[in-house]
Amino acid sequence: MPRSFTSRRPDAGTLQLVGPINGATISDTTPTLEWKNAATDEFYYEVQLSADPNFNMDPRTATAPVFWNLLHGGQSTPPNSWTVA
């Protein structure tokens, strides 16, 4: 008997930034990014960081590297956060 499994496609529209404030200039070299997610069944997040505001990943034209991490929001402290190390 064939079986199938489907899940809802993640939607960034359910995310809300908690801190830092959007557009803020950060002087701390190890800031913590915090967010809330209305979709409580989503808990894995890909977090990207770059000094390049355009997140340009073309090695010929990029002005800074783009770093990314996959994390479990329930395992971070505080929950749904990522601290730059």
C-alpha positions in Angstrom: 0.0 0.0 0.0 1.6 3.3 -1.1 2.0 5.9 1.6 2.9 9.6 1.5 4.0 12.3 3.8 3.6 16.1 3.2 4.4 19.0 5.4 3.5 22.7 5.1 6.0 24.8 3.2 7.8 27.2 5.6 6.7 30.8 5.3 9.0 33.6 6.4 5.8 35.7 6.9 5.3 34.0 10.2 8.6 35.3 11.6 8.9 38.5 13.6 12.2 40.1 14.6 12.6 40.7 18.3 16.0 42.2 18.3 18.1 44.0 17.3 15.7 46.6 15.8 15.5 46.3 12.0 17.9 48.7 10.4 19.8 49.4 13.6 23.5 49.9 13.6 25.2 47.4 15.9 28.5 48.2 17.5 28.7 44.9 19.5 30.9 42.4 17.7 29.0 39.5 19.1 25.3 40.6 18.9 22.4 38.2 19.5 19.6 38.0 16.9 16.3 37.0 18.4 13.0 36.3 16.7 9.4 34.9 17.3 7.6 32.6 15.0 3.8 32.3 14.9 4.2 28.9 13.3 5.2 27.0 16.4 5.8 23.8 14.5 8.8 25.3 12.7 12.0 25.1 14.7 14.9 24.8 12.3 16.3 28.0 10.9 19.0 29.0 8.5 20.7 32.2 9.8 22.9 34.2 7.4 25.3 36.9 8.4 27.4 39.3 6.2 28.9 42.7 6.4 27.7 43.1 2.8 24.1 44.5 3.0 23.3 42.8 -0.3 24.6 39.3 0.8 26.4 39.1 -2.5 27.9 35.6 -2.8 29.6 36.0 -6.1 33.4 35.7 -5.4 34.2 38.1 -8.2 32.2 41.0 -6.9 31.4 40.3 -3.2 32.7 42.9 -0.7 32.4 40.5 2.3 31.8 36.8 3.0 28.3 35.4 3.7 28.2 33.0 6.6 25.3 30.8 7.4 24.3 28.3 10.1 21.5 25.8 10.5 20.1 25.8 14.0 17.3 24.4 16.1 15.5 27.4 17.7 14.4 25.3 20.7 18.0 24.5 21.5 19.3 28.0 21.4 19.7 30.3 24.5 17.4 32.2 24.6 15.0 30.2 22.4 14.9 31.3 18.8 18.1 33.2 18.8 21.6 33.1 17.4 24.7 34.9 18.8 27.5 35.8 16.5 30.7 34.1 17.7 
